[in-house]
Amino acid sequence: MAIKILLTIIFICVMVFVGIYSRKQAKSVDGFVLGGRAVGPWLTAFAYGTSYFSAVVFVGYAGQFGWKYGLSSTWIGIGNAVIGSLLAWLVLGRRTKLMTQHIESRTMPDFFGTRYQSQQLRVIASIIAFVFLIPYTAGVYKGISTLFEMGFGIDYQYCVIIMAIFTAVYVILGGYKATAMNDFIQGVIMLFGIIVVIAAVLNTQGGLSAAVGKMAELPSDTDPGANGGFASLFGPDPWNLLGVVILTSLGTWGLPQMVGKFYSITDEQAIRRGTIISTVFALVVAGGCYFLGGFGRLFGMPPTLPNGRLDFDSIVPSMLVTLPDVIIALVVLLVLSASMSTLASLVLTSSSTMTLDLIYRDKKAAPGEVQEGSIDDDVSERIEHRKVVVMRVLIVFFIVISLFIALNPPTFIAQLMGISWGALAGAFLAPFMLGLYWRGVTPAAVWACFIWGVGFTVANMLAGNPINPINCGAIAMVGGFPIVWIVSLLTPKMPRKTVDSIFECYQ
């Protein structure tokens, strides 16, 4: 216990120190939200990866899908690396950086408002982002607190509150730059930790070969006479496995806290280096998490909830509880690192969106047009300072709301994330990605996709989830593309001069 407490205290002190160190760069809006658009490839790549993977993956997803699909759940981690990291950087990285800088966009709702010349789109996008980032944040709290409860014996409620306080401290102090620097430190811990934890867990089962052999002897849930499904290449349920791969991999392309990383990177050369770093990071961390979770059935049945369903969120903690204290301390730091980085990204995204796109909604001219009216430098500086103060206040507000949900979580971690990602990426992915490449996307098509993504996800939730929230989220994302394409063909186009001025950034 002394080792675990000491390492955790050192970790938290380092995080707070980085926040204090970075506070000078967080005085302006660009500095607080984007790190001055001058964050290097290593910090950006690690910020992307650590925001991607949190306790939601390590505790919730790895446990639940490892139980359902066995070793084939490793495909989820591979999909996260190839689709969620490599392709995301290749397809979105350069174009996002250039266009958002050209149109002076700081947030994803701001992008929709300026790219499609609609303040109404900007407002609705900011509301969608704020509302649906909350359940994701609650899922992260739940995951980290479940593991903390196992490692320290501290009540779940106290764990949630402690993590919220320390995350708020360093984000409020240092903004995005502090978040990115801490993400790098946390990412190194995650890389080292997942390798050590996998080796320790497999050692308890007699090594890799023995563990795989035991998995091959387990009977199927649906056909007790059939063995080997949980050790096969595509597992016992490949179609539902594909839905999870799509949700967790493609979903990052439409999430504000993920895409925002491309806004802040320094230049195109940094994007190329960041692509490689981010992909390797995802392959090790995500692939390792799901590979580890695939052995969950070797550690006995998880406990049941009052409603009689299995408590999937307890599977990974039950795999780790018998490990030596030093390894458990490393696991706690691993999940703490993953979760605090994701929480920081989520609260910063939410507060900046509410501040810049709802409270201080500056009307901007389209690229190539002259902005009417101007203000002197002193007034501008005071406004910038006021915006940063409001963002800091909203960080506290967002954390408090998420805490209430986390203290009374309505469902499993995986389902919380499915609802959040489904609505956000279902609404944002298609109009954002196509808006970077296709001049023909119309504002009406963006409205249609917003209605589709949020409407489909919420309708499924209100109907009692007749479609699994994971599959529902995947359908919402993929379905947005034909909707944007068809509606764009049938509705009035934006003025050609305006669109041409926006796309000048690629010439």
DAFENHU-V888456 format. One record per residue. N is the residue number from 0. SS is DSSP state (helix for helix, strand for strand, loop for the rest). PSI is psi in radians with two decimals (NA if undefined). D_LAST is the distance of its C-alpha to the last C-alpha in Angstrom with 2 decimals. Layout:
# DAFENHU-V888456
N/SS/PSI/D_LAST
N/SS/PSI/D_LAST
This chain:
# DAFENHU-V888456
0/loop/-0.66/59.06
1/helix/-0.72/59.03
2/helix/-0.80/56.29
3/helix/-0.76/54.15
4/helix/-0.74/54.66
5/helix/-0.84/54.02
6/helix/-0.68/50.72
7/helix/-0.71/49.54
8/helix/-0.76/50.52
9/helix/-0.79/48.71
10/helix/-0.85/45.56
11/helix/-0.67/45.65
12/helix/-0.72/46.42
13/helix/-0.76/43.39
14/helix/-0.78/41.14
15/helix/-0.68/42.65
16/helix/-0.74/42.44
17/helix/-0.67/38.69
18/helix/-0.74/38.42
19/helix/-0.73/40.48
20/helix/-0.60/38.56
21/loop/-0.01/35.18
22/helix/-0.47/36.46
23/helix/-0.48/35.37
24/helix/0.08/31.69
25/helix/0.49/32.27
26/loop/-0.52/33.20
27/loop/2.91/29.97
28/helix/-0.83/28.21
29/helix/-0.67/25.07
30/helix/-0.71/27.52
31/helix/-0.69/29.74
32/helix/-0.66/27.23
33/helix/0.10/24.31
34/helix/0.50/25.98
35/helix/0.26/23.81
36/helix/0.61/20.64
37/loop/0.72/21.87
38/strand/2.28/23.73
39/loop/3.05/23.75
40/helix/-0.69/23.44
41/helix/-0.84/27.21
42/helix/-0.72/27.87
43/helix/-0.78/24.99
44/helix/-0.74/26.02
45/helix/-0.62/29.64
46/helix/-0.69/28.94
47/helix/-0.83/27.24
48/helix/-0.74/30.16
49/helix/-0.47/32.93
50/helix/-0.51/31.65
51/helix/-0.83/31.56
52/loop/2.18/35.10
53/loop/-2.85/38.07
54/helix/-0.41/41.71
55/helix/-0.74/40.57
56/helix/-0.89/39.69
57/helix/-0.72/42.42
58/helix/-0.92/45.28
59/helix/-1.06/44.40
60/helix/-0.81/42.24
61/helix/-0.69/43.64
62/helix/-0.88/47.16
63/helix/-0.82/46.90
64/helix/-0.46/44.84
65/helix/-0.68/46.59
66/helix/-0.73/49.83
67/helix/-0.68/48.67
68/helix/-0.08/46.89
69/helix/-2.53/48.40
70/helix/-0.34/46.56
71/helix/-0.24/44.05
72/helix/-0.27/42.51
73/helix/-0.47/40.80
74/helix/-0.50/38.29
75/helix/-0.78/37.05
76/helix/-0.68/36.15
77/helix/-0.73/34.51
78/helix/-0.68/32.46
79/helix/-0.68/31.46
80/helix/-0.80/30.25
81/helix/-0.86/28.42
82/helix/-0.84/27.07
83/helix/-0.39/27.27
84/helix/-1.13/25.84
85/helix/-1.00/24.20
86/helix/-0.62/22.39
87/helix/-0.77/21.64
88/helix/-0.72/19.83
89/helix/-0.73/18.00
90/helix/-0.70/16.99
91/helix/-0.53/16.58
92/helix/-1.09/16.24
93/helix/-0.83/12.64
94/helix/-0.65/11.27
95/helix/-0.81/14.23
96/helix/-0.86/13.82
97/helix/-0.80/10.29
98/helix/-0.75/11.07
99/helix/-0.58/14.64
100/helix/-0.66/14.04
101/helix/-0.73/11.74
102/loop/0.11/14.49
103/loop/0.82/17.19
104/loop/2.35/18.76
105/loop/-0.36/21.65
106/loop/2.92/23.22
107/helix/-0.78/22.67
108/helix/-0.64/24.65
109/helix/-0.65/22.57
110/helix/-0.84/19.43
111/helix/-0.72/21.33
112/helix/-0.73/22.52
113/helix/-0.76/19.27
114/helix/-0.68/16.99
115/loop/0.19/19.82
116/loop/0.89/21.25
117/loop/1.94/24.68
118/helix/-0.50/26.88
119/helix/-0.71/29.36
120/helix/-0.70/26.99
121/helix/-0.77/26.41
122/helix/-0.86/30.19
123/helix/-0.69/31.14
124/helix/-0.68/28.57
125/helix/-0.64/30.01
126/helix/-0.77/33.52
127/helix/-0.81/32.77
128/helix/-0.81/31.30
129/helix/-0.81/34.29
130/helix/-0.78/36.93
131/helix/-0.08/35.84
132/helix/-0.35/35.05
133/helix/-0.88/38.74
134/helix/-0.56/40.31
135/helix/-0.77/37.98
136/helix/-0.73/39.05
137/helix/-0.66/42.65
138/helix/-0.66/42.32
139/helix/-0.79/41.16
140/helix/-0.81/44.14
141/helix/-0.73/46.50
142/helix/-0.84/45.39
143/helix/-0.63/45.70
144/helix/-0.58/48.96
145/helix/-0.75/50.54
146/helix/-0.64/50.08
147/helix/-0.67/51.18
148/helix/-0.69/54.27
149/helix/-0.74/55.06
150/helix/-0.56/54.47
151/helix/-0.23/56.17
152/loop/0.33/58.42
153/loop/2.46/56.95
154/loop/2.52/56.93
155/helix/-0.78/53.69
156/helix/-0.75/53.57
157/helix/-0.64/53.79
158/helix/-0.80/51.08
159/helix/-0.82/48.62
160/helix/-0.75/49.44
161/helix/-0.80/49.26
162/helix/-0.68/45.82
163/helix/-0.74/44.49
164/helix/-0.85/45.87
165/helix/-0.60/44.44
166/helix/-0.77/40.96
167/helix/-0.69/41.01
168/helix/-0.91/42.19
169/helix/-0.43/39.40
170/helix/-0.75/36.56
171/helix/-0.68/38.06
172/helix/-0.89/38.51
173/helix/-0.13/35.25
174/helix/-2.59/32.60
175/helix/-0.66/29.61
176/helix/-0.76/30.06
177/helix/-0.69/33.69
178/helix/-0.78/32.78
179/helix/-0.73/30.31
180/helix/-0.75/32.86
181/helix/-0.61/35.62
182/helix/-0.66/33.56
183/helix/-0.82/33.36
184/helix/-0.79/37.13
185/helix/-0.62/37.79
186/helix/-0.70/35.61
187/helix/-0.75/37.66
188/helix/-0.72/40.81
189/helix/-0.77/39.54
190/helix/-0.85/38.77
191/helix/-0.75/42.17
192/helix/-0.76/44.02
193/helix/-0.62/43.08
194/helix/-0.80/44.14
195/helix/-0.73/47.46
196/helix/-0.75/48.18
197/helix/-0.80/47.64
198/helix/-0.72/49.97
199/helix/-0.73/52.56
200/helix/-0.78/52.59
201/helix/-0.58/52.88
202/helix/-0.57/55.65
203/helix/-0.30/57.69
204/loop/0.20/57.62
205/loop/0.24/58.69
206/loop/3.03/55.30
207/helix/-0.87/52.39
208/helix/-0.76/54.45
209/helix/-0.68/57.24
210/helix/-0.75/54.91
211/helix/-0.68/53.14
212/helix/-0.71/56.60
213/helix/-0.67/57.76
214/helix/-0.65/54.76
215/helix/-0.36/55.57
216/loop/-0.14/59.09
217/loop/2.38/58.08
218/strand/2.73/58.83
219/loop/2.64/56.32
220/loop/-0.64/56.50
221/loop/-0.45/56.85
222/loop/1.58/59.04
223/loop/-0.32/61.32
224/loop/-0.15/62.48
225/loop/2.07/59.07
226/strand/2.82/58.04
227/loop/-0.18/54.91
228/helix/-0.62/52.22
229/helix/-0.11/51.09
230/helix/0.15/50.60
231/loop/2.98/48.94
232/loop/-0.78/45.37
233/loop/0.13/44.19
234/loop/-3.08/47.02
235/loop/-0.26/49.32
236/loop/1.26/46.73
237/helix/-0.55/43.47
238/helix/-0.79/42.09
239/helix/-0.55/42.39
240/helix/-0.71/41.04
241/helix/-0.68/37.89
242/helix/-0.68/37.58
243/helix/-0.72/37.74
244/helix/-0.78/35.08
245/helix/-0.84/32.69
246/helix/-0.86/33.49
247/helix/-0.29/33.27
248/helix/-0.93/30.22
249/helix/-0.46/27.90
250/helix/-0.57/29.06
251/helix/-0.42/27.21
252/helix/-0.35/23.86
253/helix/0.23/24.97
254/loop/2.22/26.99
255/helix/-0.70/25.92
256/helix/-0.35/27.54
257/helix/-0.89/25.71
258/helix/-0.54/22.13
259/helix/-0.37/22.60
260/helix/-0.54/22.74
261/helix/-0.40/18.99
262/helix/-0.60/18.56
263/helix/-0.17/20.60
264/strand/2.69/19.61
265/loop/-0.96/18.63
266/loop/-3.10/15.50
267/helix/-0.62/13.92
268/helix/-0.68/16.90
269/helix/-0.58/19.26
270/helix/-0.72/17.91
271/helix/-0.75/18.81
272/helix/-0.71/22.24
273/helix/-0.56/22.78
274/helix/-0.81/22.33
275/helix/-0.83/25.28
276/helix/-0.81/27.40
277/helix/-0.69/27.07
278/helix/-0.78/27.97
279/helix/-0.75/31.01
280/helix/-0.83/32.12
281/helix/-0.67/32.05
282/helix/-0.73/33.88
283/helix/-0.87/36.66
284/helix/-0.95/37.10
285/helix/-0.80/36.56
286/helix/-0.70/38.08
287/helix/-0.72/40.94
288/helix/-0.85/41.63
289/helix/-0.59/41.93
290/helix/-0.75/43.84
291/helix/-0.83/46.25
292/helix/-0.45/46.65
293/loop/-0.32/47.50
294/loop/0.18/50.85
295/helix/-0.57/51.85
296/helix/-0.27/54.65
297/helix/-0.12/56.53
298/helix/0.37/57.31
299/loop/2.98/59.30
300/loop/2.38/58.77
301/loop/2.78/56.88
302/loop/2.84/58.87
303/strand/2.66/58.85
304/loop/2.94/57.87
305/loop/-0.49/60.38
306/loop/0.05/59.01
307/loop/-0.13/59.84
308/loop/2.71/56.30
309/strand/2.48/55.33
310/loop/1.52/53.73
311/helix/-0.53/50.65
312/helix/-0.15/49.45
313/helix/-0.05/52.56
314/helix/-0.93/51.96
315/helix/-0.80/49.90
316/helix/-0.63/52.10
317/helix/-0.45/55.15
318/helix/-0.44/53.74
319/helix/-0.28/53.40
320/loop/-0.45/56.53
321/loop/-0.02/58.78
322/loop/2.82/56.59
323/loop/2.69/57.72
324/helix/-0.63/57.06
325/helix/-0.71/54.66
326/helix/-0.70/52.46
327/helix/-0.69/52.68
328/helix/-0.70/51.64
329/helix/-0.70/48.58
330/helix/-0.78/47.83
331/helix/-0.76/48.12
332/helix/-0.68/45.69
333/helix/-0.91/43.30
334/helix/-0.62/43.29
335/helix/-0.76/43.41
336/helix/-0.86/40.28
337/helix/-0.72/38.43
338/helix/-0.73/39.59
339/helix/-0.60/39.22
340/helix/-0.72/35.59
341/helix/-0.77/34.90
342/helix/-0.76/37.01
343/helix/-0.77/35.22
344/helix/-0.72/31.82
345/helix/-0.81/33.28
346/helix/-0.60/35.08
347/helix/-0.73/32.21
348/helix/-0.79/29.86
349/helix/-0.79/32.60
350/helix/-0.70/33.58
351/helix/-0.64/30.09
352/helix/-0.82/29.38
353/helix/-0.69/32.70
354/helix/-0.90/32.34
355/helix/-0.45/28.82
356/helix/-0.16/28.69
357/helix/-0.92/32.36
358/helix/-0.88/34.30
359/loop/1.36/31.76
360/loop/1.46/29.43
361/loop/2.33/27.53
362/loop/2.08/26.01
363/loop/2.57/22.43
364/loop/2.68/20.57
365/loop/2.69/17.44
366/loop/2.32/14.19
367/loop/-0.27/14.58
368/loop/2.76/18.34
369/loop/2.27/21.04
370/loop/2.14/23.11
371/loop/2.43/26.72
372/loop/2.65/29.33
373/loop/2.81/29.22
374/loop/2.69/31.58
375/loop/2.94/32.89
376/helix/-0.66/32.17
377/helix/-0.78/35.56
378/helix/-0.74/35.17
379/helix/-0.71/31.66
380/helix/-0.67/33.05
381/helix/-0.68/35.95
382/helix/-0.75/33.79
383/helix/-0.79/31.66
384/helix/-0.71/34.95
385/helix/-0.69/36.36
386/helix/-0.73/33.45
387/helix/-0.71/33.92
388/helix/-0.78/37.65
389/helix/-0.72/37.18
390/helix/-0.69/34.95
391/helix/-0.68/37.71
392/helix/-0.73/40.32
393/helix/-0.46/38.42
394/helix/-0.79/38.14
395/helix/-0.77/41.93
396/helix/-0.81/42.11
397/helix/-0.73/39.87
398/helix/-0.70/41.86
399/helix/-0.78/45.14
400/helix/-0.80/44.20
401/helix/-0.62/43.05
402/helix/-0.74/46.33
403/helix/-0.71/48.41
404/helix/-0.73/46.82
405/helix/-0.58/47.09
406/helix/-0.32/50.75
407/loop/1.10/51.42
408/loop/2.29/48.95
409/loop/-0.29/49.23
410/loop/-2.96/48.36
411/loop/2.79/47.20
412/helix/-0.80/44.17
413/helix/-0.66/42.37
414/helix/-0.63/42.97
415/helix/-0.79/41.79
416/helix/-0.65/38.48
417/helix/-0.75/38.30
418/helix/-0.80/38.73
419/helix/-0.93/36.13
420/helix/-0.67/33.42
421/helix/-0.82/34.19
422/helix/-0.81/33.80
423/helix/-0.96/30.73
424/helix/-0.57/28.69
425/helix/-0.64/30.15
426/helix/-0.69/28.89
427/helix/-0.56/25.52
428/helix/-0.99/24.20
429/helix/-0.88/23.23
430/helix/-0.46/21.63
431/helix/-0.92/19.70
432/helix/-0.84/18.39
433/helix/-0.52/17.79
434/helix/-0.38/16.19
435/helix/-0.40/13.36
436/helix/-0.61/12.82
437/loop/2.15/14.57
438/loop/-0.28/14.09
439/loop/-0.02/17.80
440/loop/2.32/19.43
441/loop/2.71/21.95
442/helix/-0.63/23.82
443/helix/-0.63/27.00
444/helix/-0.62/25.76
445/helix/-0.77/25.10
446/helix/-0.78/28.62
447/helix/-0.69/30.06
448/helix/-0.65/28.67
449/helix/-0.82/30.01
450/helix/-0.73/33.37
451/helix/-0.94/33.35
452/helix/-0.87/32.59
453/helix/-0.77/34.99
454/helix/-0.78/37.52
455/helix/-0.77/37.94
456/helix/-0.81/38.35
457/helix/-0.71/40.73
458/helix/-0.72/42.73
459/helix/-0.69/43.31
460/helix/-0.77/44.41
461/helix/-0.47/46.77
462/loop/0.09/48.25
463/loop/0.39/49.29
464/loop/0.99/46.46
465/loop/-0.54/47.62
466/loop/2.27/44.37
467/loop/2.31/44.03
468/helix/-0.54/41.51
469/helix/-0.89/39.59
470/helix/-0.62/39.30
471/helix/-0.76/38.72
472/helix/-0.72/35.67
473/helix/-0.73/34.27
474/helix/-0.73/34.89
475/helix/-0.72/33.25
476/helix/-0.94/29.99
477/helix/-0.66/29.78
478/helix/-0.36/31.08
479/helix/-0.53/28.24
480/helix/-0.91/25.79
481/helix/-0.55/27.90
482/helix/-0.84/28.73
483/helix/-0.72/25.16
484/helix/-0.86/24.42
485/helix/-0.83/27.69
486/helix/-0.62/27.70
487/helix/-0.61/24.15
488/helix/-0.44/25.37
489/helix/-0.11/28.47
490/loop/2.82/27.36
491/loop/2.45/25.67
492/loop/2.77/21.89
493/loop/2.75/20.07
494/loop/2.32/19.32
495/helix/-0.66/16.38
496/helix/-0.73/15.31
497/helix/-0.80/15.40
498/helix/-0.74/13.44
499/helix/-0.68/10.61
500/helix/-0.58/10.62
501/helix/-0.68/10.69
502/helix/0.01/7.72
503/helix/-0.43/5.52
504/helix/-0.33/5.66
505/helix/-0.08/3.79
506/loop/NA/0.00
